[in-house]
Amino acid sequence: MSENPVFDRIRDEVSSNDIVLFMKGTPVFPQCGFSNAVVQVLTYLNVPFKGVNVLEDGEIREGIKQFSDWPTIPQLYVKGEFVGGCDIIREMFEQGELREFLAQKGIEAAA
């Protein structure tokens, strides 16, 4: 057990799910435009992912920023690796890099 139980909870989420999106709201009901944009990209690619609603847990909301050393939410993790926030995900998607990245991680995305 580490000295930071919030980090342990975050590690547990990212290690037990192939794709995790720490977001405001839920995949069905995103509560910010940036979270919604990433949900739409993942939905378009037809990849299963777990959404973690940071609005329901202040410790996770603050902890994820320290965990990743990234100041904003949403945050996308694939196979335990921090990928980025909304702008990075959107750019990777538009350049075709996100589908390649997922394939390298063994995750099949829709064409």
TAWO-V96515 format. One record per pair of residues at least 12 apart in sequence whose ideal C-beta (glycine too) atoms are under 10 Angstrom apart, sorted by the first residue. I is the first residue (numbers start at 0). J is the second residue. D is the distance in whole Angstrom. If there is no record, write none. Layout:
# TAWO-V96515
I,J,D
I,J,D
This chain:
# TAWO-V96515
3,58,10
3,62,7
3,65,8
3,66,9
4,58,8
4,62,9
5,56,9
5,57,10
5,58,5
5,59,6
5,60,10
5,61,8
5,62,4
5,63,8
5,65,8
5,66,8
6,62,6
6,63,9
6,65,8
6,66,6
7,62,10
8,51,9
8,56,9
8,58,8
8,59,7
8,62,8
8,63,10
8,66,10
9,21,8
9,51,9
9,58,10
9,59,7
9,62,6
9,63,6
9,65,9
9,66,5
9,67,9
9,74,10
9,76,9
10,66,8
10,79,8
12,49,7
12,51,6
12,59,9
12,63,9
12,76,8
12,79,10
13,49,9
13,51,9
13,63,10
13,66,9
13,67,10
13,74,10
13,76,4
13,77,9
13,78,8
13,79,5
13,80,8
13,81,8
14,76,9
14,78,9
14,79,6
15,49,9
15,79,10
16,47,9
16,48,7
16,49,4
16,50,10
16,51,9
16,76,8
16,77,10
16,78,9
16,79,9
17,46,8
17,47,7
17,48,8
17,49,9
17,76,9
17,77,7
17,78,6
17,79,9
17,101,9
17,104,8
17,105,8
17,106,6
18,41,7
18,44,10
18,46,6
18,47,7
18,48,4
18,49,7
18,50,10
18,75,7
18,76,7
18,77,5
18,78,8
18,82,9
18,101,8
18,104,9
18,106,7
19,48,7
19,49,5
19,50,8
19,51,6
19,74,9
19,75,8
19,76,5
19,77,8
19,78,10
19,79,9
19,81,10
20,34,7
20,37,6
20,38,7
20,40,10
20,41,7
20,48,6
20,49,7
20,50,5
20,51,7
20,52,10
20,72,9
20,73,6
20,74,7
20,75,5
20,76,8
20,77,10
20,82,10
20,88,9
21,34,9
21,37,10
21,49,10
21,50,8
21,51,5
21,52,9
21,53,6
21,59,7
21,60,8
21,62,10
21,63,5
21,64,9
21,66,9
21,67,9
21,69,10
21,72,6
21,73,6
21,74,5
21,75,8
21,76,8
21,81,10
21,84,10
22,34,4
22,35,9
22,37,7
22,38,7
22,48,10
22,50,5
22,51,7
22,52,7
22,53,7
22,54,9
22,72,6
22,73,4
22,74,8
22,75,9
22,85,10
23,35,9
23,50,10
23,52,7
23,53,6
23,54,5
23,55,10
23,60,9
23,72,6
23,73,7
24,38,9
24,50,8
24,52,6
24,53,9
24,54,7
24,55,9
24,73,10
25,38,9
25,50,5
25,51,9
25,52,5
25,54,9
25,55,9
26,38,5
26,41,8
26,42,8
26,48,7
26,49,8
26,50,4
26,52,9
27,50,8
28,50,10
28,52,9
29,50,8
29,52,9
29,73,9
30,52,8
30,53,10
30,54,6
31,54,9
31,72,8
31,73,8
31,85,9
32,85,8
33,71,8
33,72,8
33,73,6
33,84,7
33,85,4
33,86,8
33,88,9
33,89,9
34,50,8
34,52,9
34,53,9
34,54,10
34,72,7
34,73,5
34,74,10
34,84,10
34,85,8
35,73,9
35,85,9
36,73,8
36,84,10
36,85,5
36,86,9
36,88,8
36,89,6
36,92,9
37,50,10
37,72,10
37,73,5
37,74,9
37,75,6
37,82,10
37,83,9
37,84,8
37,85,6
37,86,10
37,87,10
37,88,5
37,89,8
37,92,9
38,50,7
38,73,8
39,89,10
39,92,9
40,75,9
40,85,9
40,88,6
40,89,7
40,91,9
40,92,5
40,93,9
40,97,7
41,75,8
41,88,8
41,92,9
41,97,9
41,101,10
41,108,9
42,109,10
43,92,8
43,108,9
43,109,7
44,92,8
44,97,7
44,98,6
44,101,7
44,106,9
44,107,9
44,108,4
44,109,6
44,110,9
45,107,9
45,108,7
45,109,4
45,110,9
46,77,9
46,97,10
46,98,9
46,101,6
46,106,6
46,107,8
46,108,5
46,109,8
47,106,9
48,75,8
48,76,9
48,77,9
48,106,10
49,76,9
50,73,9
51,63,8
51,72,10
51,73,10
51,74,9
51,76,10
53,72,6
53,73,9
53,74,9
54,72,9
59,72,10
60,72,7
63,76,9
63,81,10
66,81,8
67,81,5
67,82,10
67,83,9
67,84,9
68,81,9
69,81,7
69,83,8
69,84,6
69,87,10
70,84,9
71,83,10
71,84,5
71,85,8
71,86,9
72,84,7
72,85,9
73,85,6
73,88,8
74,87,10
74,88,10
75,87,8
75,88,6
75,91,10
75,97,9
77,97,9
77,100,7
77,101,7
77,103,10
77,104,5
77,105,10
77,106,7
78,101,9
78,103,10
78,104,5
78,105,8
78,106,8
79,104,10
80,100,9
80,104,8
82,97,8
82,100,7
82,101,10
82,104,10
83,97,10
92,108,10
98,110,8
